[in-house]
Each structure stands twice: as structure tokens, then as C-alpha cells.
Amino acid sequence: MSIPDDAAPEAKVVSAPSLSTLRPPSRRRWWWLGGGILLAGALIASWFALPIRSVEVTGQQHLSAQRVRDLAGLTPQFGWLYYGTWRARGLLNDPWVRSALVTRRFPDTVTVQISERLPVARWQTADGTVVALAADGTVLPRTSQQNSELTRLPMIQGWGPSRLTEALKVLTVLGGYNVESVAYTPTGLRAKMPAGSVWSGDLKSLLKYAGSIGMYPKQNINIYPWGVSVQE
């Protein structure tokens, strides 16, 4: 059986590869590749050529210099060029460290200046445990040095909803009156001095009339929103 001419299969046209497909890599591409290899090699070399050889730690009182180095990630032979905030961030994980200033000095030195929190009060927790507190309320670890200091700090204790922040504020405001303790309850706060005391139902009133303590030394003072009551 013959096939009509108009039923003949359609011819397919295949285009030849373009000149751009057959063109070899340009010299610019090789230049970028070579430059990248050289840069990577230089960065690796700088790690070994510029290690951290000297570390200076200042300002610490309760932490050892070695502990500061460990927290700051200052391990031996770490590359000086690559050391930065990301590496030193571990310092802020320690409750003693309030802030830290880390500085690099060419070619191989890093200095770490520590500002530590200081214990300002003892706090008796709900389970009876006594811990040391910094002014911002941070619980500080116990150390052998702190054990002897702890008994000289004013005591904070109380019951009901915690008023720890207010108690610490009272200690700060009455710092010149040698406060021995601050007790809080749902109805108020009482600060006890060697002779006399001061009570207030809220922190705002206490701060407003705190000067009354100097006017009535060795007295028991009760501060109310409308005035002050003094008792022997």
C-alpha cells in the first residue's frame, strides 16, 4: 500500500550547538577561582600565624583568671584574627559577671576587663535556704570567701507573694542607716536597724518619707500614705 505524499512524516530540524556552548571557560572565571583558593589559604595560614599568645584578665574578685579565660573561650592557640564577641559571650552566662570588656591588641594579645556583681544581702528562700543576692536580684554562688562575708549582710525574708525586688530597693534607699534586715508580708515591708525600725505598706510611701528615719532615730516608724506614726 502506498502512502500519500501529504502523509509523509514531518522532518525534525536539530540546531547546531551555539558558539557560547563550545567556548572554553574565560580567563576571568579562572582568575576568580584562583583568587578564592588563595584567599582560603591566606585565612587558614593566618590562624596559625596569628595565634593568641597573651591573655590579660583584670577586675575579677570572686572568679579566678583561669575561669574567666575558660568562659571567654580563650583556649590556647585560638586564632587572634577570628576572636570576637561570639566567642566571649560565655562570660555573661556566669552570675558573677555583670559586664565584660574584651579587647584585642595586635598581634597576639587579648585583654578581658571584668565587672563583677557584689553580694548586698542574704535571702532566706521559702524552703529555708539562705543565699547571697546581688543588687539586681541575681543569686550568687557560694564560695569559701563569701561564707565569711555572708553573715555580715542584711537578711531579707518574708512570706506570701515575693516582694524581693522591693526589699532590695529598700536596702538601696536606706543604705546609710545600717539596715540589719528587711521583712516583707502581703501588707507591707519592715526594715530593722540596730535601734528602731521603719514599716510601710508600700514602697512608694516608704521612699517618700524615708527622711523621717533621721528625724526620729531609735524609734519605730510606721509610714502611711497620709503621714508618719512614731512609736517608742
C-alpha positions as CSV (number, residue, x, y, z in Angstrom):
1,M,0.0,0.0,0.0
2,S,1.4,3.3,-1.0
3,I,1.5,6.3,1.4
4,P,0.1,9.6,0.1
5,D,2.6,12.4,-0.2
6,D,0.7,14.6,2.2
7,A,1.0,11.9,4.9
8,A,4.8,11.8,4.9
9,P,6.4,12.2,8.4
10,E,7.3,15.7,9.3
11,A,11.0,16.4,9.2
12,K,12.8,17.5,12.5
13,V,15.3,20.3,12.5
14,V,18.2,20.0,15.0
15,S,20.1,23.1,15.6
16,A,23.8,23.1,16.0
17,P,25.4,23.9,19.3
18,S,25.9,27.6,19.8
19,L,29.3,29.1,19.9
20,S,28.9,30.1,23.5
21,T,28.3,26.4,24.5
22,L,31.6,25.4,22.8
23,R,33.6,28.3,24.2
24,P,36.2,27.3,26.9
25,P,36.0,28.9,30.4
26,S,37.1,32.5,30.3
27,R,40.2,33.8,31.9
28,R,38.2,35.9,34.3
29,R,36.5,32.8,35.7
30,W,39.9,31.1,36.3
31,W,41.1,34.3,38.0
32,W,38.2,34.3,40.4
33,L,38.7,30.6,41.2
34,G,42.4,31.1,41.8
35,G,41.7,34.2,43.9
36,G,39.3,32.2,46.1
37,I,41.8,29.4,46.6
38,L,44.5,31.9,47.6
39,L,42.1,33.7,50.0
40,A,41.2,30.5,51.7
41,G,44.8,29.6,52.0
42,A,45.6,33.0,53.5
43,L,42.8,32.7,56.0
44,I,44.0,29.3,57.1
45,A,47.6,30.5,57.3
46,S,46.5,33.5,59.4
47,W,45.0,31.2,62.0
48,F,48.4,29.6,62.6
49,A,50.5,32.7,62.0
50,L,48.5,34.9,64.5
51,P,47.5,32.8,67.5
52,I,46.5,34.3,70.8
53,R,49.7,34.0,72.9
54,S,48.9,36.5,75.7
55,V,45.7,37.0,77.8
56,E,45.3,39.7,80.4
57,V,42.5,39.5,82.9
58,T,41.6,42.3,85.3
59,G,38.7,43.3,87.6
60,Q,37.8,39.9,88.9
61,Q,37.4,39.3,92.6
62,H,35.5,36.1,93.1
63,L,36.3,34.4,89.8
64,S,39.8,33.1,89.0
65,A,41.7,34.4,86.0
66,Q,41.6,30.9,84.5
67,R,37.8,30.7,85.0
68,V,37.5,34.0,83.1
69,R,39.7,32.6,80.3
70,D,37.5,29.5,80.0
71,L,34.3,31.5,80.0
72,A,35.7,33.8,77.3
73,G,36.7,30.9,75.1
74,L,40.4,31.9,75.2
75,T,41.8,28.4,74.5
76,P,45.4,28.1,73.7
77,Q,46.4,28.9,70.1
78,F,43.0,30.1,69.1
79,G,43.3,32.4,66.1
80,W,43.7,36.0,67.2
81,L,42.2,37.3,64.0
82,Y,39.0,35.4,64.5
83,Y,38.4,36.1,68.1
84,G,35.3,38.3,68.8
85,T,32.1,38.8,70.7
86,W,30.6,35.5,69.5
87,R,33.4,33.7,71.3
88,A,33.4,35.7,74.5
89,R,29.6,35.6,75.0
90,G,30.0,32.8,77.5
91,L,31.2,35.3,80.1
92,L,27.7,36.6,80.6
93,N,26.5,33.1,81.5
94,D,28.2,33.3,84.9
95,P,26.2,35.0,87.6
96,W,29.2,36.8,89.0
97,V,29.8,38.6,85.7
98,R,27.8,41.8,85.4
99,S,29.6,43.1,82.3
100,A,32.9,42.5,80.5
101,L,35.1,44.5,78.1
102,V,37.1,42.3,75.7
103,T,39.9,44.0,73.6
104,R,42.3,42.6,71.0
105,R,45.8,44.1,70.7
106,F,47.8,43.2,67.6
107,P,49.5,40.9,67.1
108,D,48.6,38.3,69.7
109,T,47.1,39.8,72.9
110,V,43.5,39.8,74.3
111,T,42.6,41.7,77.4
112,V,39.4,40.9,79.4
113,Q,38.2,43.5,81.9
114,I,35.5,42.1,84.3
115,S,32.9,44.0,86.3
116,E,31.5,41.6,88.9
117,R,28.3,41.6,90.8
118,L,28.7,42.1,94.5
119,P,26.6,40.4,97.3
120,V,24.4,43.0,99.0
121,A,22.0,40.9,101.0
122,R,21.1,37.4,102.3
123,W,17.8,36.0,101.2
124,Q,16.0,33.2,103.1
125,T,14.0,31.3,100.5
126,A,10.7,29.5,101.1
127,D,12.5,26.2,101.9
128,G,14.7,27.9,104.5
129,T,17.9,28.0,102.3
130,V,19.9,31.2,102.7
131,V,21.6,32.5,99.5
132,A,23.5,35.6,98.6
133,L,21.9,38.2,96.3
134,A,23.3,40.9,94.1
135,A,21.6,44.3,93.9
136,D,19.7,43.2,90.7
137,G,18.3,40.1,92.5
138,T,20.8,37.6,90.9
139,V,21.5,34.7,93.2
140,L,25.3,34.4,93.6
141,P,27.2,31.1,94.0
142,R,28.5,30.3,97.4
143,T,32.3,30.5,97.8
144,S,34.6,30.0,100.8
145,Q,35.3,33.7,100.8
146,Q,31.6,34.5,100.7
147,N,30.8,32.3,103.6
148,S,32.6,34.7,105.9
149,E,31.1,37.7,104.3
150,L,27.6,36.4,104.2
151,T,26.8,36.7,107.9
152,R,27.6,40.4,107.8
153,L,25.0,41.1,105.1
154,P,21.4,42.2,105.9
155,M,18.8,39.5,105.8
156,I,15.7,39.5,103.6
157,Q,12.9,37.2,104.4
158,G,9.1,37.1,104.2
159,W,6.0,35.2,103.3
160,G,3.3,35.5,100.7
161,P,3.9,36.8,97.2
162,S,7.5,37.6,96.7
163,R,8.5,41.2,97.3
164,L,12.1,40.6,96.8
165,T,12.6,43.4,94.3
166,E,11.0,45.9,96.7
167,A,13.1,44.7,99.6
168,L,16.3,45.2,97.6
169,K,15.2,48.7,96.8
170,V,14.6,49.4,100.5
171,L,18.2,48.3,101.2
172,T,19.5,50.6,98.5
173,V,17.5,53.7,99.7
174,L,18.3,53.1,103.4
175,G,21.9,52.2,102.7
176,G,23.2,54.9,105.1
177,Y,21.1,53.6,108.1
178,N,22.9,50.3,108.7
179,V,19.8,48.1,107.9
180,E,20.1,44.7,109.5
181,S,17.1,43.0,107.9
182,V,14.1,43.6,105.7
183,A,10.9,41.5,106.2
184,Y,8.0,41.5,103.8
185,T,4.4,40.3,104.0
186,P,1.4,40.9,101.8
187,T,0.6,44.0,103.9
188,G,4.0,45.8,103.8
189,L,7.7,45.9,104.4
190,R,9.7,46.5,107.6
191,A,13.4,47.4,107.7
192,K,15.1,46.9,111.1
193,M,18.1,49.0,112.1
194,P,20.4,48.4,115.2
195,A,17.9,50.6,117.1
196,G,14.5,51.1,115.8
197,S,12.7,50.2,112.6
198,V,10.6,51.5,109.8
199,W,7.5,50.0,108.2
200,S,5.4,50.9,105.2
201,G,2.5,49.3,103.4
202,D,4.1,50.1,100.0
203,L,7.4,51.0,98.6
204,K,6.3,54.4,97.2
205,S,5.3,55.7,100.6
206,L,8.5,54.5,102.2
207,L,10.6,56.2,99.7
208,K,8.6,59.4,100.1
209,Y,9.1,59.6,103.9
210,A,12.4,57.8,104.2
211,G,13.9,61.0,105.7
212,S,11.8,60.5,108.8
213,I,14.3,57.9,110.0
214,G,16.9,60.6,110.5
215,M,14.4,62.8,112.4
216,Y,13.4,60.0,114.8
217,P,16.5,57.9,115.4
218,K,16.0,54.8,117.6
219,Q,12.2,54.9,117.1
220,N,9.8,52.5,115.4
221,I,8.3,54.4,112.5
222,N,5.2,53.4,110.6
223,I,4.7,55.2,107.2
224,Y,1.3,55.5,105.7
225,P,0.1,57.2,102.5
226,W,-1.3,60.1,104.6
227,G,1.6,60.5,107.1
228,V,4.0,59.1,109.6
229,S,3.4,57.5,113.0
230,V,6.3,57.3,115.6
231,Q,6.4,54.9,118.5
232,E,8.9,54.3,121.3
